[in-house]
């Protein structure tokens, strides 16, 4: 409950604009409980990032162990990343803003460590495809950055995204099924050209 409320407040007000007092009031808990479980606002934010990334990490571990085509595994990951990032773009913007600013060094390092753990698992799936001669021998870290970067760019600013896509902001939502499916299709086409070895 506390983490869910915290995510809502951080998404609405940003890190600086969210106080522990506001969080305690909205979650209907006392300040001491938040301090006891999390210690600080920074640690609470780290826990939120961890909560959002653990699911992806577990899924990638399962995919790696599964006897499935590497392309199918990659496409599943693309679908999940698009759905998760675009469904809560506000939180992801705040998280990446914290990383880029680097004001809170300890929290910055912790978030980077959490995200890089998922990138390592993502890389294992692409490397599996390379080893099985399904994928070309590409620059794996930059391939992952291309996927995640495209998703983040597509959720960064509705005004910018609509202008780039040539659509009217009044009638287009970046968390809509239409936009998600367009992005998924594009990334799968892109990765098919970039990765797949033609038979």
Secondary structure, DSSP 8 states (H G I E B T S, - for coil): -HHHHHHHHHHHHTTTT--HHHHHHHHT--HHHHHHHHSSHHHHHHHHHHHHHHHHHHHHHHHHHS-S-HHHHHHHHHHHHHHHHHHTHHHHHHHHHHHHH--SHHHHHHHHHHHHHHHHHHHHHHHHHHHTTSB----HHHHHHHHHHHHHHHHH-HHHHHHHHT--TTT--TTSHHHHHHHHHHHHHHHHHHHB---
